[in-house]
Amino acid sequence: MPDLIDNPISTQLDESMLEGFGGFPNKLFLINAGGDRYAANNATLPDGQTIDGLATFPDADEATTYMSLLAGLSGEIIGKTFEEAREIAVSKPRLMCLFLFVGGKIADVHWVR
């Protein structure tokens, strides 16, 4: 089974984020940490439940910003279509969603489970 990054940062989601907003672009950027490993993150829902999601970005600059915020995270920034990114998340049983990061913060959530 593919590995996930051991120490994703934690984010608190507010109620408005639970249904998502803004929409995901068709082209996304991911951080490939080698092989079939990609940057992931976790967030805490208002009810206290913690969820894990694939970290996605609208452009390579946002992915670079994210890597600079997390000490020790490095990898290759790769482009994927929304569907390809969704399939990556679906293939990893631990991941519940895609997170779209803008400005180092979660801007949208797409649920896969």
Phi and psi in degrees as GROMACS dihedral restraints (atoms count N, CA, C in turn):
[ dihedral_restraints ]
;  ai    aj    ak    al  type     phi  dphi    fc
    3     4     5     6     1   -63.1    20    10
    4     5     6     7     1   150.8    20    10
    6     7     8     9     1   -89.1    20    10
    7     8     9    10     1   154.7    20    10
    9    10    11    12     1  -111.6    20    10
   10    11    12    13     1   157.6    20    10
   12    13    14    15     1   -62.1    20    10
   13    14    15    16     1   133.7    20    10
   15    16    17    18     1   -67.1    20    10
   16    17    18    19     1   -37.6    20    10
   18    19    20    21     1  -125.1    20    10
   19    20    21    22     1    69.9    20    10
   21    22    23    24     1   -69.2    20    10
   22    23    24    25     1   154.8    20    10
   24    25    26    27     1   -75.3    20    10
   25    26    27    28     1   156.3    20    10
   27    28    29    30     1  -104.2    20    10
   28    29    30    31     1   140.7    20    10
   30    31    32    33     1  -134.0    20    10
   31    32    33    34     1   140.9    20    10
   33    34    35    36     1   -92.9    20    10
   34    35    36    37     1   124.2    20    10
   36    37    38    39     1   -91.6    20    10
   37    38    39    40     1   137.9    20    10
   39    40    41    42     1   -92.8    20    10
   40    41    42    43     1   169.7    20    10
   42    43    44    45     1   -54.7    20    10
   43    44    45    46     1   -37.9    20    10
   45    46    47    48     1   -65.1    20    10
   46    47    48    49     1   -19.7    20    10
   48    49    50    51     1   -85.1    20    10
   49    50    51    52     1   -13.6    20    10
   51    52    53    54     1   -67.3    20    10
   52    53    54    55     1   -30.0    20    10
   54    55    56    57     1   -97.4    20    10
   55    56    57    58     1    -3.4    20    10
   57    58    59    60     1    75.8    20    10
   58    59    60    61     1   159.5    20    10
   60    61    62    63     1  -159.2    20    10
   61    62    63    64     1   159.9    20    10
   63    64    65    66     1    84.3    20    10
   64    65    66    67     1   -39.0    20    10
   66    67    68    69     1    88.3    20    10
   67    68    69    70     1   150.1    20    10
   69    70    71    72     1   -91.7    20    10
   70    71    72    73     1   139.7    20    10
   72    73    74    75     1   -71.6    20    10
   73    74    75    76     1   159.7    20    10
   75    76    77    78     1   -68.4    20    10
   76    77    78    79     1   -32.0    20    10
   78    79    80    81     1  -103.8    20    10
   79    80    81    82     1   124.7    20    10
   81    82    83    84     1  -122.0    20    10
   82    83    84    85     1   161.2    20    10
   84    85    86    87     1  -119.6    20    10
   85    86    87    88     1   138.1    20    10
   87    88    89    90     1  -124.2    20    10
   88    89    90    91     1   162.7    20    10
   90    91    92    93     1  -107.4    20    10
   91    92    93    94     1   111.7    20    10
   93    94    95    96     1   -87.7    20    10
   94    95    96    97     1   119.2    20    10
   96    97    98    99     1   -93.8    20    10
   97    98    99   100     1    14.4    20    10
   99   100   101   102     1   112.9    20    10
  100   101   102   103     1   132.3    20    10
  102   103   104   105     1    61.8    20    10
  103   104   105   106     1  -127.3    20    10
  105   106   107   108     1  -103.1    20    10
  106   107   108   109     1    32.5    20    10
  108   109   110   111     1  -109.7    20    10
  109   110   111   112     1   133.3    20    10
  111   112   113   114     1  -131.9    20    10
  112   113   114   115     1   154.0    20    10
  114   115   116   117     1   -62.5    20    10
  115   116   117   118     1   135.1    20    10
  117   118   119   120     1  -131.2    20    10
  118   119   120   121     1   169.4    20    10
  120   121   122   123     1  -145.3    20    10
  121   122   123   124     1   163.8    20    10
  123   124   125   126     1  -126.0    20    10
  124   125   126   127     1   156.9    20    10
  126   127   128   129     1  -142.4    20    10
  127   128   129   130     1   152.0    20    10
  129   130   131   132     1  -105.2    20    10
  130   131   132   133     1   125.3    20    10
  132   133   134   135     1   -76.6    20    10
  133   134   135   136     1   163.0    20    10
  135   136   137   138     1   -57.4    20    10
  136   137   138   139     1   -26.5    20    10
  138   139   140   141     1   -83.4    20    10
  139   140   141   142     1     2.2    20    10
  141   142   143   144     1    94.8    20    10
  142   143   144   145     1    -9.2    20    10
  144   145   146   147     1   -70.5    20    10
  145   146   147   148     1   136.2    20    10
  147   148   149   150     1  -100.5    20    10
  148   149   150   151     1   132.9    20    10
  150   151   152   153     1  -121.4    20    10
  151   152   153   154     1   151.1    20    10
  153   154   155   156     1  -110.5    20    10
  154   155   156   157     1   139.1    20    10
  156   157   158   159     1  -142.3    20    10
  157   158   159   160     1   153.8    20    10
  159   160   161   162     1   -71.6    20    10
  160   161   162   163     1   129.8    20    10
  162   163   164   165     1   -81.1    20    10
  163   164   165   166     1   120.8    20    10
  165   166   167   168     1  -125.4    20    10
  166   167   168   169     1   159.5    20    10
  168   169   170   171     1  -140.7    20    10
  169   170   171   172     1   146.7    20    10
  171   172   173   174     1   -75.1    20    10
  172   173   174   175     1   -19.1    20    10
  174   175   176   177     1  -154.9    20    10
  175   176   177   178     1   166.4    20    10
  177   178   179   180     1   -64.3    20    10
  178   179   180   181     1   -31.8    20    10
  180   181   182   183     1   -63.5    20    10
  181   182   183   184     1   -39.2    20    10
  183   184   185   186     1   -64.5    20    10
  184   185   186   187     1   -38.9    20    10
  186   187   188   189     1   -64.6    20    10
  187   188   189   190     1   -39.5    20    10
  189   190   191   192     1   -64.1    20    10
  190   191   192   193     1   -42.2    20    10
  192   193   194   195     1   -59.6    20    10
  193   194   195   196     1   -45.0    20    10
  195   196   197   198     1   -60.4    20    10
  196   197   198   199     1   -44.9    20    10
  198   199   200   201     1   -62.8    20    10
  199   200   201   202     1   -35.3    20    10
  201   202   203   204     1   -70.6    20    10
  202   203   204   205     1   -24.9    20    10
  204   205   206   207     1   -76.5    20    10
  205   206   207   208     1   -24.2    20    10
  207   208   209   210     1  -109.1    20    10
  208   209   210   211     1   106.9    20    10
  210   211   212   213     1   -61.2    20    10
  211   212   213   214     1   130.8    20    10
  213   214   215   216     1    91.9    20    10
  214   215   216   217     1    -9.7    20    10
  216   217   218   219     1   -86.7    20    10
  217   218   219   220     1   124.0    20    10
  219   220   221   222     1  -142.9    20    10
  220   221   222   223     1   159.1    20    10
  222   223   224   225     1   167.3    20    10
  223   224   225   226     1  -178.9    20    10
  225   226   227   228     1   -93.5    20    10
  226   227   228   229     1   130.8    20    10
  228   229   230   231     1   -83.7    20    10
  229   230   231   232     1   121.8    20    10
  231   232   233   234     1  -125.7    20    10
  232   233   234   235     1   148.0    20    10
  234   235   236   237     1   -91.6    20    10
  235   236   237   238     1   139.4    20    10
  237   238   239   240     1  -141.3    20    10
  238   239   240   241     1   154.3    20    10
  240   241   242   243     1   -74.8    20    10
  241   242   243   244     1   163.6    20    10
  243   244   245   246     1   -55.5    20    10
  244   245   246   247     1   -45.1    20    10
  246   247   248   249     1   -63.3    20    10
  247   248   249   250     1   -39.2    20    10
  249   250   251   252     1   -64.1    20    10
  250   251   252   253     1   -43.9    20    10
  252   253   254   255     1   -63.0    20    10
  253   254   255   256     1   -41.4    20    10
  255   256   257   258     1   -61.5    20    10
  256   257   258   259     1   -42.6    20    10
  258   259   260   261     1   -64.0    20    10
  259   260   261   262     1   -36.0    20    10
  261   262   263   264     1   -61.4    20    10
  262   263   264   265     1   -46.6    20    10
  264   265   266   267     1   -63.2    20    10
  265   266   267   268     1   -42.7    20    10
  267   268   269   270     1   -62.4    20    10
  268   269   270   271     1   -34.8    20    10
  270   271   272   273     1   -73.1    20    10
  271   272   273   274     1   -10.1    20    10
  273   274   275   276     1  -112.7    20    10
  274   275   276   277     1   102.9    20    10
  276   277   278   279     1   -54.5    20    10
  277   278   279   280     1   -26.8    20    10
  279   280   281   282     1   -74.4    20    10
  280   281   282   283     1   -25.0    20    10
  282   283   284   285     1   -83.4    20    10
  283   284   285   286     1   132.2    20    10
  285   286   287   288     1  -100.7    20    10
  286   287   288   289     1   -17.3    20    10
  288   289   290   291     1  -163.8    20    10
  289   290   291   292     1   176.7    20    10
  291   292   293   294     1  -105.0    20    10
  292   293   294   295     1   137.1    20    10
  294   295   296   297     1  -106.8    20    10
  295   296   297   298     1   130.1    20    10
  297   298   299   300     1   -99.0    20    10
  298   299   300   301     1   115.5    20    10
  300   301   302   303     1   -97.1    20    10
  301   302   303   304     1   131.1    20    10
  303   304   305   306     1  -134.7    20    10
  304   305   306   307     1   126.5    20    10
  306   307   308   309     1    63.0    20    10
  307   308   309   310     1    29.9    20    10
  309   310   311   312     1    78.8    20    10
  310   311   312   313     1     4.8    20    10
  312   313   314   315     1  -125.9    20    10
  313   314   315   316     1   156.7    20    10
  315   316   317   318     1   -72.2    20    10
  316   317   318   319     1   121.3    20    10
  318   319   320   321     1  -104.3    20    10
  319   320   321   322     1   -22.1    20    10
  321   322   323   324     1  -157.8    20    10
  322   323   324   325     1   155.2    20    10
  324   325   326   327     1  -131.5    20    10
  325   326   327   328     1   131.6    20    10
  327   328   329   330     1  -120.4    20    10
  328   329   330   331     1   117.5    20    10
  330   331   332   333     1   -79.8    20    10
  331   332   333   334     1   136.4    20    10
  333   334   335   336     1  -112.4    20    10
  334   335   336   337     1   -11.6    20    10
